[in-house]
Structures are given as C-alpha cells and as structure tokens.
C-alpha cells in the first residue's frame, strides 16, 4: 500500500517549471487561435452592418443595430438558391467521384503487387507539382472538342479519375493495415474487390472522411473552374456570385461579407461535425510510408 501511494504521489508531482511551460504554451496557442478567429469575427459581424459602419473611424466590432437587411438585399440581388443548388450538385459529385476513384487507386497501389507499381505511384505523386493553371488551357480545348463547355461535366467528370493527393492519403492508410487481415480473407476465398469493399473500406472511415472534407472545400470554394467552363447565369455557383455582386463603381462590401458568411458557415459546420474523423484520418494516414 505504501509503495502504491508513493507512486501515485510521484505521478501527481509537477514541477513549477513544467507548470510555467504549459501556461506559456497554452497562452501561445490561445493567441494563435484568436488571430485565426479575428477574420471570421469581422466577416460575420460585418454582415450585420451597413456600408457606413464598415469604414467608420474609430472602428467598432459590434454593429449599432443587428440588422438582416444585407441578407434580404442579397437574396433579392442574386438568385441565391439557384446558385446554391448548382454548387451542391458539383460538390456532391466531386465528393462521390473522389471517394470512389481515389480509394480504388489507393488500394491498387497499397495492397496489390504488380510490375512497376512503385514507379507509377511516383509519377502520380509528381503530378501534384503541376498547378491547376498549367493544365487549364489543354483541359478547356479538350472539353470544348467534347462539347462539354457550358455544362457541369468539366467540373464533375475529372473527379472520377482520381486526385493525386487523395490517392496518396488513402494509400498511406491502406499500407498501415496489417497484411494478415487481407491474407486471411484471401485464404477464405474473398476476391480483391470483396476485401476492398467489406474489410478495408469500413476500416478507412477516418481517412475517407478526411478526403470528403478536402473534396468538399476544394469544390465549394472553386472559382477558376466555374468561371472558365460554365456559361450562363443559370449554371453559376456561389463562388461566381461574389463577382456578380461586386462592380467597379459599387463594391457592395456589405453584401460580399454577407455572402462570405453564408459560404463559410457550411465549411465550419462540416469540420466541427467531422473533426474527430478528420484528425484520426490525418494521424493514421501518416503512420507508415
């Protein structure tokens, strides 16, 4: 009993230097968090202000009166729900295409043995170096030949052919799964697709949630793609709506802040709901290379 009490007391002893170190570290983290929150506070609070309040000197964070006039005016200025529908269509197909294609490719690179596998994987990773703007002109010429310009297809179809970063992320997770699990399934007569669908995919929920979050943010915030490939107001997305609200003579800062608040809110909600799986996916995908 005495030895047990001594061990407990030793564990509970924390030196003043350790306490000071933790206080400093937590203070630094809180300061960094506040720095990240300031733009969001300006965005959300600014959506309830008028144009004159935004540029008032001295600056005040809180509006004189919380008013929803900016939201009402924005809904009257642009067909918000039409743009929201178009954005959700693109986002939904992007998430589905990324999960299906990238998980299949990652399984092939991680669990199947074939000649030149590692070399092909390196080529896939190297394509991450190419910026989107470099391939934009060839893609436009290709989609123009196919007659896809002015439709959602250029923004949807490429997602069903994989994304290098998502493939890398899922491949790292699949590599970390013990070989004994898939070997036992093969001994029982399971096919490769059965192993992929029934064994590895349920285990990969954190990594798949991470890919889904990244795919959502990428397609939700995409501006260049819809700007180049879409034509006609009826096909526009929410990211293009910002350019419609702003004009050289009247920037409409209050409406832009309002639209920005509505666009940021789903991303924040999605992250807070899936943050547990997001953190697990990032951590587990880097366990083994």
Residue pairs with C-beta under 8 A, 6 or more apart in sequence:
40 264
41 61
42 61
43 257
43 260
43 261
43 264
44 261
45 61
45 62
45 63
46 54
46 253
46 254
46 257
47 70
47 71
47 254
47 257
47 258
47 260
47 261
48 63
48 66
48 67
48 68
48 70
49 63
49 70
49 254
49 257
50 63
50 67
50 69
50 70
50 254
51 253
51 254
53 60
53 63
53 64
54 253
54 254
54 257
70 254
70 255
70 257
70 258
71 258
73 255
74 80
74 245
74 255
74 258
74 259
77 245
77 255
78 241
78 244
78 245
79 233
80 238
80 241
80 262
82 234
82 236
83 236
83 237
83 238
83 240
83 241
84 238
86 152
86 235
86 236
86 237
87 220
87 237
87 238
87 239
89 152
90 152
90 155
90 156
90 219
90 222
90 226
90 237
91 215
91 216
91 219
91 220
93 152
93 156
93 159
94 155
94 156
94 159
94 215
94 216
94 218
94 219
95 212
95 215
95 216
95 219
97 156
97 157
97 159
97 160
98 159
98 162
98 163
98 166
98 211
98 212
98 215
99 208
99 211
99 212
99 215
100 160
101 159
101 160
101 161
101 162
101 163
102 162
102 163
102 166
102 167
102 169
102 170
102 211
103 170
103 196
103 201
103 204
103 208
103 211
104 196
105 124
105 162
105 167
105 171
106 166
106 167
106 168
106 169
106 170
106 171
106 173
106 174
107 170
107 174
107 192
107 196
107 200
108 114
108 117
109 117
109 120
109 121
109 124
109 167
109 171
109 174
110 170
110 171
110 174
110 175
111 174
111 177
111 182
111 192
111 195
111 196
111 200
112 192
121 171
124 162
124 164
124 167
124 168
125 164
125 168
127 164
128 164
128 165
128 168
132 224
133 224
136 224
136 228
139 154
139 158
140 149
140 228
140 229
143 149
143 153
143 154
143 229
146 153
148 154
148 157
148 229
149 229
149 231
150 229
150 230
150 231
150 232
150 235
151 229
151 235
152 230
152 235
154 225
154 229
155 219
155 222
155 225
155 226
155 229
155 230
159 215
159 219
163 215
165 214
166 211
166 214
166 215
169 207
169 210
169 211
169 281
169 285
170 204
170 207
170 208
170 211
170 285
172 285
172 286
172 287
172 288
172 289
173 204
173 206
173 207
173 281
173 284
173 285
174 200
174 204
175 288
175 289
176 284
176 285
176 287
176 288
177 200
177 203
181 199
182 195
182 199
182 200
185 194
185 195
185 199
186 195
190 198
190 199
201 208
205 277
206 277
206 278
206 280
206 281
206 284
207 281
207 284
207 285
208 281
209 274
209 277
209 278
209 281
210 277
210 278
210 281
210 282
210 285
211 281
212 274
213 270
213 271
213 274
213 278
216 267
216 270
217 267
220 238
220 239
220 263
220 266
220 267
221 239
221 263
222 237
222 239
223 239
223 240
226 235
226 236
226 237
226 239
226 240
227 240
227 243
230 236
230 237
230 240
236 244
238 259
238 262
238 263
239 263
241 259
242 256
242 259
242 260
245 252
245 255
245 256
245 259
246 252
246 256
271 278
